[in-house]
Amino acid sequence: MLRKILSAIVIASTLVACGNDANNKSEKVNKLSDTELKKIRTEAERYFAVLPEKAPNISNPTSKAKIDLGHALYFDNRLSKDETQSCNTCHDLKNYGVDSKAVSDGDDGKSKGTRNSPTTLNAAFHVAQFWDGRAKDVEAQAGMPITNPVEMNIPSKDFLVKRLSKVSFYKTMFADAYPNEKNPITYKNIENAIGAFERELITPSRFDKYLSGDENAISVKEKEGLKTYIDKGCLTCHSGSLVGASMLQKFPLTGDYSNYLNGKVDMGKYEETKNDIDKFMFKVPSLRNIEKTGPYMHNGSIAKLSDAVKIMGKAELNIDLTENEINEIVTFLSTLTGDFSEEYKNAPTVLTK
Protein backbone atom coordinates (compact mmCIF):
# COMPACT_ATOMS: atom_id res chain seq x y z
CA MET A 1 0.00 0.00 0.00
CA LEU A 2 2.81 2.38 0.91
CA ARG A 3 4.53 1.55 -2.38
CA LYS A 4 1.36 2.52 -4.32
CA ILE A 5 1.08 5.82 -2.47
CA LEU A 6 4.73 6.68 -3.15
CA SER A 7 4.29 5.78 -6.83
CA ALA A 8 1.25 8.06 -7.07
CA ILE A 9 3.20 10.92 -5.51
CA VAL A 10 6.06 10.44 -7.97
CA ILE A 11 3.66 10.39 -10.94
CA ALA A 12 1.82 13.48 -9.74
CA SER A 13 5.07 15.33 -9.18
CA THR A 14 6.23 14.40 -12.68
CA LEU A 15 2.97 15.64 -14.21
CA VAL A 16 3.23 18.94 -12.34
CA ALA A 17 6.82 19.38 -13.43
CA CYS A 18 5.90 18.62 -17.04
CA GLY A 19 3.05 21.08 -16.80
CA ASN A 20 5.37 23.75 -15.47
CA ASP A 21 7.85 23.02 -18.26
CA ALA A 22 5.06 23.39 -20.82
CA ASN A 23 3.97 26.70 -19.29
CA ASN A 24 7.53 27.97 -19.22
CA LYS A 25 8.02 26.97 -22.86
CA SER A 26 4.76 28.72 -23.75
CA GLU A 27 5.87 31.89 -21.98
CA LYS A 28 9.20 31.77 -23.79
CA VAL A 29 7.43 31.34 -27.14
CA ASN A 30 5.10 34.26 -26.45
CA LYS A 31 7.77 36.58 -25.13
CA LEU A 32 9.23 38.84 -27.81
CA SER A 33 13.00 39.05 -27.96
CA ASP A 34 14.79 42.38 -27.71
CA THR A 35 15.56 42.14 -31.43
CA GLU A 36 11.88 41.60 -32.26
CA LEU A 37 10.81 44.47 -30.02
CA LYS A 38 13.32 46.75 -31.72
CA LYS A 39 12.04 45.72 -35.15
CA ILE A 40 8.43 46.40 -34.14
CA ARG A 41 9.44 49.83 -32.88
CA THR A 42 11.32 50.61 -36.11
CA GLU A 43 8.35 49.60 -38.24
CA ALA A 44 5.93 51.54 -36.04
CA GLU A 45 8.02 54.68 -36.49
CA ARG A 46 8.08 54.05 -40.23
CA TYR A 47 4.34 53.64 -40.73
CA PHE A 48 2.79 55.77 -37.98
CA ALA A 49 3.24 59.25 -36.53
CA VAL A 50 2.50 61.02 -33.28
CA LEU A 51 -0.86 62.80 -33.28
CA PRO A 52 -0.26 66.55 -33.77
CA GLU A 53 -1.15 68.85 -30.89
CA LYS A 54 -3.00 71.31 -33.14
CA ALA A 55 -5.30 71.04 -36.14
CA PRO A 56 -5.14 74.52 -37.73
CA ASN A 57 -7.07 75.73 -40.75
CA ILE A 58 -5.52 78.75 -42.45
CA SER A 59 -8.98 79.73 -43.73
CA ASN A 60 -10.45 79.68 -40.24
CA PRO A 61 -7.97 81.03 -37.68
CA THR A 62 -9.10 80.25 -34.16
CA SER A 63 -9.41 82.41 -31.07
CA LYS A 64 -10.71 81.68 -27.61
CA ALA A 65 -13.85 83.69 -28.37
CA LYS A 66 -14.51 81.67 -31.53
CA ILE A 67 -13.87 78.36 -29.78
CA ASP A 68 -16.20 79.34 -26.92
CA LEU A 69 -18.88 80.27 -29.46
CA GLY A 70 -18.42 76.95 -31.26
CA HIS A 71 -18.64 75.12 -27.93
CA ALA A 72 -22.02 76.75 -27.24
CA LEU A 73 -23.33 76.08 -30.75
CA TYR A 74 -22.22 72.43 -30.62
CA PHE A 75 -24.40 71.81 -27.56
CA ASP A 76 -27.36 74.03 -28.50
CA ASN A 77 -30.68 72.39 -29.46
CA ARG A 78 -31.67 75.57 -31.25
CA LEU A 79 -29.69 74.22 -34.20
CA SER A 80 -32.53 71.75 -34.92
CA LYS A 81 -35.96 72.80 -36.16
CA ASP A 82 -37.97 71.58 -33.16
CA GLU A 83 -35.10 72.25 -30.75
CA THR A 84 -34.74 68.58 -29.85
CA GLN A 85 -31.17 68.01 -31.03
CA SER A 86 -27.72 69.49 -30.97
CA CYS A 87 -24.49 68.38 -32.64
CA ASN A 88 -23.75 66.64 -29.34
CA THR A 89 -26.87 64.50 -29.62
CA CYS A 90 -25.32 62.36 -32.35
CA HIS A 91 -21.70 63.16 -31.48
CA ASP A 92 -21.74 62.90 -27.70
CA LEU A 93 -18.47 64.20 -26.29
CA LYS A 94 -18.95 62.24 -23.06
CA ASN A 95 -19.13 59.12 -25.23
CA TYR A 96 -16.07 59.55 -27.47
CA GLY A 97 -17.99 61.68 -29.97
CA VAL A 98 -20.66 59.12 -30.93
CA ASP A 99 -24.18 58.12 -29.88
CA SER A 100 -23.50 54.34 -30.00
CA LYS A 101 -26.44 53.79 -32.37
CA ALA A 102 -26.28 52.07 -35.74
CA VAL A 103 -27.84 55.15 -37.32
CA SER A 104 -28.97 58.32 -35.55
CA ASP A 105 -32.45 59.70 -35.02
CA GLY A 106 -33.44 62.89 -36.80
CA ASP A 107 -35.17 65.96 -35.37
CA ASP A 108 -37.91 64.85 -32.94
CA GLY A 109 -37.09 61.22 -33.78
CA LYS A 110 -39.25 61.41 -36.90
CA SER A 111 -36.64 60.01 -39.26
CA LYS A 112 -33.35 58.16 -39.24
CA GLY A 113 -30.16 58.53 -41.19
CA THR A 114 -28.79 55.76 -43.39
CA ARG A 115 -25.17 55.85 -42.21
CA ASN A 116 -23.50 55.58 -38.84
CA SER A 117 -22.59 58.90 -37.18
CA PRO A 118 -18.78 58.97 -36.98
CA THR A 119 -16.91 60.47 -34.07
CA THR A 120 -15.98 64.15 -34.10
CA LEU A 121 -12.81 63.44 -32.10
CA ASN A 122 -9.72 64.13 -34.24
CA ALA A 123 -12.02 64.64 -37.25
CA ALA A 124 -10.32 67.95 -38.06
CA PHE A 125 -7.28 65.99 -39.26
CA HIS A 126 -9.24 63.80 -41.71
CA VAL A 127 -8.69 64.02 -45.46
CA ALA A 128 -12.42 64.73 -45.84
CA GLN A 129 -15.67 64.48 -43.86
CA PHE A 130 -18.65 62.09 -44.03
CA TRP A 131 -18.38 58.46 -45.10
CA ASP A 132 -18.44 59.52 -48.74
CA GLY A 133 -15.95 62.36 -48.28
CA ARG A 134 -18.30 65.01 -49.69
CA ALA A 135 -17.21 67.75 -47.27
CA LYS A 136 -13.63 69.01 -47.41
CA ASP A 137 -13.26 69.90 -43.72
CA VAL A 138 -15.05 70.15 -40.38
CA GLU A 139 -16.22 73.68 -41.18
CA ALA A 140 -18.00 72.53 -44.34
CA GLN A 141 -19.36 69.46 -42.55
CA ALA A 142 -20.74 71.43 -39.61
CA GLY A 143 -23.41 73.19 -41.64
CA MET A 144 -24.71 70.21 -43.63
CA PRO A 145 -26.62 68.21 -40.97
CA ILE A 146 -28.31 71.40 -39.74
CA THR A 147 -30.33 71.87 -42.95
CA ASN A 148 -30.66 68.16 -43.78
CA PRO A 149 -34.39 67.24 -43.48
CA VAL A 150 -33.62 63.79 -42.02
CA GLU A 151 -31.17 65.19 -39.48
CA MET A 152 -31.58 68.56 -37.75
CA ASN A 153 -34.19 69.75 -40.25
CA ILE A 154 -33.63 73.53 -40.11
CA PRO A 155 -35.72 74.86 -43.06
CA SER A 156 -33.06 77.26 -44.35
CA LYS A 157 -29.80 78.93 -43.41
CA ASP A 158 -31.62 82.23 -43.02
CA PHE A 159 -34.08 80.58 -40.60
CA LEU A 160 -31.27 79.67 -38.22
CA VAL A 161 -29.52 83.03 -38.53
CA LYS A 162 -32.75 84.81 -37.58
CA ARG A 163 -33.34 82.42 -34.66
CA LEU A 164 -29.89 82.93 -33.17
CA SER A 165 -30.04 86.69 -33.76
CA LYS A 166 -32.84 86.86 -31.19
CA VAL A 167 -30.67 85.29 -28.46
CA SER A 168 -28.96 88.00 -26.41
CA PHE A 169 -25.84 86.05 -25.41
CA TYR A 170 -25.23 85.05 -29.03
CA LYS A 171 -25.20 88.71 -30.06
CA THR A 172 -22.31 89.21 -27.66
CA MET A 173 -20.50 85.96 -28.45
CA PHE A 174 -20.60 86.42 -32.23
CA ALA A 175 -19.40 90.02 -31.87
CA ASP A 176 -16.49 88.83 -29.71
CA ALA A 177 -15.61 86.01 -32.11
CA TYR A 178 -15.83 88.17 -35.24
CA PRO A 179 -14.92 91.67 -34.01
CA ASN A 180 -14.29 93.13 -37.46
CA GLU A 181 -17.71 92.27 -38.88
CA LYS A 182 -20.71 94.59 -38.73
CA ASN A 183 -23.23 91.72 -38.86
CA PRO A 184 -21.34 88.72 -37.48
CA ILE A 185 -24.27 86.31 -37.06
CA THR A 186 -24.07 84.53 -40.42
CA TYR A 187 -24.37 80.90 -41.42
CA LYS A 188 -20.74 80.82 -42.54
CA ASN A 189 -19.64 82.10 -39.14
CA ILE A 190 -21.77 79.42 -37.45
CA GLU A 191 -19.94 76.77 -39.48
CA ASN A 192 -16.54 78.28 -38.76
CA ALA A 193 -17.18 78.57 -35.02
CA ILE A 194 -18.28 74.93 -34.74
CA GLY A 195 -15.27 73.94 -36.84
CA ALA A 196 -12.95 75.94 -34.58
CA PHE A 197 -14.35 74.11 -31.56
CA GLU A 198 -14.02 70.68 -33.18
CA ARG A 199 -10.38 71.45 -33.95
CA GLU A 200 -9.80 71.34 -30.19
CA LEU A 201 -11.07 67.74 -29.88
CA ILE A 202 -7.70 66.01 -30.13
CA THR A 203 -7.03 62.78 -28.22
CA PRO A 204 -3.39 61.73 -27.79
CA SER A 205 -3.04 58.18 -26.47
CA ARG A 206 -0.56 55.71 -25.03
CA PHE A 207 0.46 54.80 -28.57
CA ASP A 208 1.74 58.34 -29.07
CA LYS A 209 3.87 58.00 -25.95
CA TYR A 210 5.26 54.76 -27.36
CA LEU A 211 6.06 56.43 -30.69
CA SER A 212 7.71 59.25 -28.75
CA GLY A 213 10.13 56.86 -27.05
CA ASP A 214 8.35 55.48 -23.99
CA GLU A 215 8.78 51.72 -24.38
CA ASN A 216 6.61 51.05 -21.34
CA ALA A 217 3.63 53.04 -22.62
CA ILE A 218 2.19 49.88 -24.18
CA SER A 219 2.50 46.32 -22.94
CA VAL A 220 4.28 43.38 -24.55
CA LYS A 221 0.87 41.91 -25.46
CA GLU A 222 -0.06 45.17 -27.17
CA LYS A 223 3.24 45.15 -29.03
CA GLU A 224 2.48 41.60 -30.17
CA GLY A 225 -0.85 42.93 -31.44
CA LEU A 226 0.95 45.75 -33.23
CA LYS A 227 3.23 43.19 -34.89
CA THR A 228 0.24 41.18 -36.08
CA TYR A 229 -1.45 44.39 -37.30
CA ILE A 230 1.64 45.28 -39.34
CA ASP A 231 2.35 41.75 -40.59
CA LYS A 232 -1.22 41.21 -41.80
CA GLY A 233 -1.25 44.45 -43.79
CA CYS A 234 -3.82 46.48 -41.85
CA LEU A 235 -1.56 49.52 -42.20
CA THR A 236 -2.08 49.52 -45.97
CA CYS A 237 -5.04 51.82 -45.32
CA HIS A 238 -4.80 52.46 -41.58
CA SER A 239 -1.47 54.19 -40.97
CA GLY A 240 -0.13 57.67 -40.30
CA SER A 241 -0.90 59.81 -37.27
CA LEU A 242 -4.64 59.03 -37.47
CA VAL A 243 -4.18 55.32 -38.15
CA GLY A 244 -6.45 55.83 -41.15
CA ALA A 245 -8.65 58.69 -42.43
CA SER A 246 -6.18 59.69 -45.16
CA MET A 247 -7.98 58.23 -48.20
CA LEU A 248 -11.14 56.79 -49.65
CA GLN A 249 -11.09 53.07 -50.43
CA LYS A 250 -13.41 50.58 -52.08
CA PHE A 251 -15.45 48.31 -49.82
CA PRO A 252 -15.22 45.45 -50.41
CA LEU A 253 -12.14 44.80 -52.50
CA THR A 254 -12.84 41.07 -52.34
CA GLY A 255 -16.26 39.46 -52.75
CA ASP A 256 -19.67 41.09 -52.87
CA TYR A 257 -21.01 43.75 -50.51
CA SER A 258 -23.82 41.43 -49.34
CA ASN A 259 -21.26 38.83 -48.27
CA TYR A 260 -20.28 41.08 -45.39
CA LEU A 261 -23.11 43.46 -44.51
CA ASN A 262 -26.86 43.04 -44.24
CA GLY A 263 -29.46 45.57 -45.29
CA LYS A 264 -29.60 48.01 -48.18
CA VAL A 265 -26.55 48.02 -50.41
CA ASP A 266 -24.77 51.36 -49.97
CA MET A 267 -22.67 52.37 -52.98
CA GLY A 268 -20.70 54.97 -51.06
CA LYS A 269 -19.48 58.08 -52.84
CA TYR A 270 -21.38 57.01 -55.98
CA GLU A 271 -24.64 57.84 -54.18
CA GLU A 272 -23.51 61.47 -54.25
CA THR A 273 -21.61 61.77 -57.55
CA LYS A 274 -23.19 59.09 -59.78
CA ASN A 275 -19.72 58.52 -61.26
CA ASP A 276 -18.98 54.83 -61.84
CA ILE A 277 -15.44 55.24 -60.51
CA ASP A 278 -16.93 56.15 -57.12
CA LYS A 279 -18.97 52.98 -56.67
CA PHE A 280 -18.46 51.49 -53.19
CA MET A 281 -15.87 54.13 -52.28
CA PHE A 282 -15.90 55.10 -48.60
CA LYS A 283 -13.61 57.18 -46.43
CA VAL A 284 -11.23 54.95 -44.49
CA PRO A 285 -12.05 55.69 -40.84
CA SER A 286 -9.44 56.63 -38.30
CA LEU A 287 -8.87 53.88 -35.74
CA ARG A 288 -8.24 56.41 -32.98
CA ASN A 289 -10.62 55.56 -30.08
CA ILE A 290 -12.05 52.73 -32.19
CA GLU A 291 -12.69 50.45 -29.20
CA LYS A 292 -15.10 53.10 -27.86
CA THR A 293 -16.90 54.20 -31.03
CA GLY A 294 -19.00 51.22 -32.07
CA PRO A 295 -21.14 50.00 -33.67
CA TYR A 296 -18.96 49.64 -36.73
CA MET A 297 -18.95 49.98 -40.52
CA HIS A 298 -20.65 52.75 -42.48
CA ASN A 299 -24.11 51.37 -41.73
CA GLY A 300 -23.41 50.63 -38.08
CA SER A 301 -24.47 47.00 -38.54
CA ILE A 302 -21.53 45.36 -36.76
CA ALA A 303 -21.70 45.49 -32.98
CA LYS A 304 -18.34 43.98 -32.01
CA LEU A 305 -14.94 45.35 -32.91
CA SER A 306 -13.57 41.82 -33.29
CA ASP A 307 -16.20 41.08 -35.94
CA ALA A 308 -15.33 44.29 -37.78
CA VAL A 309 -11.65 43.29 -37.79
CA LYS A 310 -12.55 39.86 -39.15
CA ILE A 311 -14.70 41.35 -41.92
CA MET A 312 -12.04 43.84 -42.97
CA GLY A 313 -9.40 41.12 -43.06
CA LYS A 314 -11.40 39.20 -45.62
CA ALA A 315 -13.08 42.08 -47.49
CA GLU A 316 -9.98 44.26 -47.91
CA LEU A 317 -6.98 41.96 -47.47
CA ASN A 318 -8.53 38.68 -48.65
CA ILE A 319 -7.21 36.80 -45.64
CA ASP A 320 -9.01 34.73 -43.02
CA LEU A 321 -7.70 36.05 -39.72
CA THR A 322 -7.59 33.47 -36.93
CA GLU A 323 -9.36 34.15 -33.66
CA ASN A 324 -6.00 34.65 -31.99
CA GLU A 325 -4.87 37.14 -34.66
CA ILE A 326 -8.12 39.06 -34.32
CA ASN A 327 -7.73 39.23 -30.54
CA GLU A 328 -4.13 40.41 -30.89
CA ILE A 329 -5.15 43.21 -33.27
CA VAL A 330 -8.01 44.28 -30.98
CA THR A 331 -5.55 44.35 -28.08
CA PHE A 332 -3.28 46.69 -30.02
CA LEU A 333 -6.20 48.94 -31.00
CA SER A 334 -6.89 49.63 -27.32
CA THR A 335 -3.65 51.65 -27.22
CA LEU A 336 -5.28 54.20 -29.54
CA THR A 337 -7.86 55.32 -26.97
CA GLY A 338 -7.15 58.84 -25.77
CA ASP A 339 -8.78 61.80 -24.06
CA PHE A 340 -9.26 65.54 -24.36
CA SER A 341 -10.20 68.51 -22.19
CA GLU A 342 -12.94 67.77 -19.64
CA GLU A 343 -14.13 71.33 -20.13
CA TYR A 344 -15.43 70.49 -23.58
CA LYS A 345 -17.39 67.38 -22.61
CA ASN A 346 -20.23 69.40 -21.07
CA ALA A 347 -22.44 72.19 -22.32
CA PRO A 348 -21.02 75.63 -21.43
CA THR A 349 -22.64 77.54 -18.61
CA VAL A 350 -24.12 80.08 -21.02
CA LEU A 351 -26.56 77.33 -22.06
CA THR A 352 -27.26 75.93 -18.62
CA LYS A 353 -27.57 78.90 -16.30
Secondary structure by P-SEA (a helix, b strand, c coil): caaaaaaaaaaaaaaaaaaaaaaaaaaaaacccaaaaaaaaaaaaacccccccccccccccccaaaaaaaaaaaaccccccccccccccccccccccccccccccccccccccccccccccccccccccccccccccaaaaaacccccccccccccaaaaaaaaaacaaaaaaaaaacccccccccaaaaaaaaaaaaaacccccaaaaaaacccccccaaaaaaaaaaaaaccccccccccccccccccccccccccccccccccccccccccccccccccccccccccccccccccccccccaaaaaaaaaaacccccccaaaaaaaaaaaaaaccccccccccccccccc
